[in-house]
Amino acid sequence: MGTLRYEMEEFSFDDRVLAHVQIVISTKLRRGENFFLTWSLPSSAGSGRHALWIDNGVPIHISYSGSRAPAINREWVESLILSSATGGVHLSEEPPEHEDG
């Protein structure tokens, strides 16, 4: 499990999720697009959800527990970026990758 640190808060995510979140955050902020990042909590963590306002002016620190970068699912990245059209980037389950062939 890796950690997303935003202001004084820390949030734990799987390294694979964090790698995709990092790409989405960097893409949107490079475009000058501030946004909400939202995700639901599992029932084991008490349910509910989080929403963070992601802005260029706030330092973000992502730390990974593993030393190897995971393979990136481009469809998932695109899906996350496109989800921002409906009020913010909502972390969703990773879709299966389609093989070109």
Residue frames as qw, qx, qy, qz and C-alpha x, y, z in Angstrom:
[[0.000, 0.888, 0.459, 0.000, 0.00, 0.00, 0.00],
 [0.404, 0.257, -0.001, 0.878, 1.27, 3.40, -0.96],
 [0.162, -0.671, -0.472, 0.548, 0.33, 6.81, 0.40],
 [0.200, 0.660, 0.294, 0.661, -1.09, 9.99, -1.10],
 [0.336, -0.499, -0.386, 0.699, -0.24, 12.97, 1.07],
 [0.100, 0.637, 0.368, 0.670, -2.22, 16.13, 0.43],
 [0.267, -0.755, 0.155, -0.578, -1.76, 19.05, 2.79],
 [0.249, -0.480, 0.716, -0.442, -1.70, 17.47, 6.26],
 [0.871, 0.012, 0.271, -0.411, -3.71, 14.37, 5.34],
 [0.027, -0.370, 0.897, 0.238, -2.53, 10.88, 4.34],
 [0.838, 0.194, 0.120, -0.495, -4.56, 8.40, 2.32],
 [0.409, -0.304, 0.843, 0.174, -3.58, 4.78, 1.64],
 [0.776, 0.469, -0.066, -0.416, -4.04, 3.22, -1.79],
 [0.899, 0.050, 0.359, 0.246, -2.71, 0.22, -3.63],
 [0.332, -0.470, 0.412, 0.707, 0.46, 1.14, -5.59],
 [0.289, 0.299, 0.738, 0.533, -1.29, 0.30, -8.87],
 [0.010, 0.863, 0.504, 0.014, -4.13, 2.72, -8.11],
 [0.293, -0.809, 0.037, 0.509, -1.65, 5.42, -7.07],
 [0.407, -0.149, 0.555, 0.710, 0.33, 5.09, -10.30],
 [0.159, 0.565, 0.668, 0.458, -2.84, 5.77, -12.30],
 [0.194, -0.903, -0.341, 0.175, -3.90, 8.61, -9.97],
 [0.417, -0.557, 0.218, 0.684, -0.47, 10.22, -10.39],
 [0.298, 0.158, 0.618, 0.710, -0.84, 10.23, -14.17],
 [0.018, -0.757, -0.605, -0.248, -4.36, 11.68, -13.99],
 [0.319, -0.849, -0.182, 0.381, -3.37, 14.41, -11.50],
 [0.396, -0.407, 0.345, 0.747, -0.29, 15.43, -13.46],
 [0.244, 0.364, 0.668, 0.602, -2.20, 15.47, -16.76],
 [0.090, -0.839, -0.519, -0.135, -5.02, 17.63, -15.43],
 [0.363, -0.810, -0.059, 0.457, -2.78, 20.06, -13.54],
 [0.422, -0.148, 0.456, 0.770, -0.51, 20.50, -16.57],
 [0.105, 0.539, 0.629, 0.550, -3.64, 21.53, -18.46],
 [0.058, -0.188, 0.218, -0.956, -4.44, 24.04, -15.71],
 [0.613, -0.364, -0.470, -0.520, -7.52, 22.07, -14.64],
 [0.187, -0.239, 0.723, -0.621, -8.22, 22.02, -10.91],
 [0.656, -0.150, -0.577, -0.463, -10.68, 19.30, -9.89],
 [0.695, -0.409, 0.414, -0.422, -12.18, 17.17, -7.14],
 [0.404, 0.238, -0.883, -0.032, -10.67, 13.72, -6.67],
 [0.691, -0.273, 0.276, -0.610, -13.28, 11.46, -5.06],
 [0.440, 0.144, -0.884, -0.060, -13.36, 7.86, -3.97],
 [0.778, -0.424, -0.141, -0.442, -15.62, 5.60, -1.96],
 [0.165, -0.490, 0.791, -0.327, -14.46, 3.82, 1.15],
 [0.523, -0.073, -0.830, -0.180, -15.06, 0.09, 1.52],
 [0.682, -0.593, -0.223, -0.366, -17.37, -1.09, 4.29],
 [0.827, -0.197, -0.330, 0.410, -14.30, -2.47, 6.10],
 [0.365, 0.107, -0.171, 0.909, -13.11, 1.15, 6.44],
 [0.042, 0.443, 0.527, -0.723, -16.48, 2.43, 7.62],
 [0.356, 0.668, 0.604, 0.249, -18.00, 3.22, 4.22],
 [0.035, -0.886, -0.081, 0.455, -18.52, 6.81, 3.11],
 [0.696, 0.538, 0.173, 0.443, -16.35, 8.69, 0.64],
 [0.415, -0.545, 0.048, 0.727, -13.60, 11.27, 0.38],
 [0.464, 0.802, 0.252, 0.278, -13.38, 14.32, -1.89],
 [0.508, -0.482, 0.079, 0.710, -10.17, 16.38, -2.27],
 [0.379, 0.916, 0.055, -0.115, -9.91, 19.63, -4.21],
 [0.768, -0.079, 0.265, 0.578, -6.74, 19.17, -6.28],
 [0.176, 0.983, 0.040, -0.037, -5.08, 22.48, -7.11],
 [0.681, 0.518, -0.231, 0.464, -1.65, 23.49, -8.45],
 [0.074, -0.755, 0.325, -0.565, -1.02, 25.50, -5.27],
 [0.767, -0.485, 0.310, -0.286, -1.12, 22.52, -2.89],
 [0.102, 0.530, -0.839, -0.064, 1.88, 20.18, -2.61],
 [0.950, -0.009, -0.028, -0.310, 1.12, 16.53, -3.33],
 [0.055, -0.550, 0.833, -0.025, 3.39, 13.69, -2.24],
 [0.943, 0.057, -0.122, -0.304, 2.88, 10.14, -3.44],
 [0.146, -0.551, 0.819, -0.061, 4.95, 7.36, -1.93],
 [0.843, 0.136, -0.411, -0.319, 4.92, 3.80, -3.16],
 [0.758, -0.477, 0.427, -0.126, 5.54, 0.71, -1.07],
 [0.902, 0.142, 0.329, 0.240, 7.00, -1.23, -4.00],
 [0.312, -0.573, 0.382, 0.655, 10.10, -0.43, -6.02],
 [0.260, 0.118, 0.754, 0.592, 8.70, -1.43, -9.43],
 [0.365, 0.251, -0.021, -0.896, 6.33, 0.74, -11.43],
 [0.574, 0.286, 0.750, -0.161, 3.18, -1.16, -12.41],
 [0.209, 0.238, 0.675, 0.667, 2.03, -1.49, -16.00],
 [0.224, 0.296, 0.196, -0.907, -0.35, 1.30, -16.91],
 [0.293, 0.502, 0.807, 0.104, -3.86, 0.60, -18.18],
 [0.078, 0.016, 0.239, 0.968, -4.41, 3.47, -20.65],
 [0.306, -0.498, -0.646, -0.491, -8.16, 2.80, -20.80],
 [0.479, -0.622, -0.532, 0.318, -8.39, 3.30, -17.04],
 [0.306, -0.286, -0.036, 0.907, -6.42, 6.57, -17.22],
 [0.085, -0.204, -0.463, -0.858, -8.67, 7.86, -20.01],
 [0.409, -0.572, -0.682, -0.203, -11.79, 6.77, -18.12],
 [0.442, -0.552, -0.408, 0.577, -10.65, 8.59, -14.98],
 [0.168, -0.151, 0.141, 0.964, -9.82, 11.77, -16.89],
 [0.213, -0.323, -0.589, -0.710, -13.16, 11.67, -18.71],
 [0.383, -0.570, -0.713, 0.140, -15.04, 11.18, -15.42],
 [0.247, -0.306, -0.248, 0.886, -14.10, 14.74, -14.47],
 [0.126, -0.245, -0.437, -0.856, -16.74, 16.04, -16.90],
 [0.527, -0.548, -0.560, -0.329, -19.37, 15.02, -14.33],
 [0.486, -0.830, -0.012, -0.272, -18.07, 16.91, -11.30],
 [0.319, -0.739, 0.589, -0.074, -14.59, 15.58, -10.64],
 [0.486, 0.346, -0.800, -0.068, -12.35, 12.59, -11.07],
 [0.805, -0.330, 0.263, -0.417, -14.01, 9.64, -9.36],
 [0.028, -0.424, 0.904, 0.042, -11.76, 6.67, -8.66],
 [0.877, 0.096, -0.020, -0.470, -13.52, 3.70, -10.19],
 [0.841, -0.172, 0.503, 0.098, -12.65, 0.05, -10.52],
 [0.076, -0.498, 0.652, 0.566, -10.05, -0.74, -13.13],
 [0.822, 0.391, 0.025, -0.412, -11.67, -1.87, -16.40],
 [0.842, -0.057, 0.460, 0.278, -10.22, -4.93, -18.12],
 [0.029, -0.600, 0.468, 0.648, -7.62, -4.11, -20.74],
 [0.825, 0.496, 0.201, -0.181, -8.54, -4.85, -24.34],
 [0.555, -0.312, 0.564, 0.526, -5.83, -6.44, -26.41],
 [0.450, 0.656, -0.250, -0.552, -5.31, -5.07, -29.89],
 [0.473, -0.182, 0.839, 0.199, -5.20, -7.82, -32.33]]
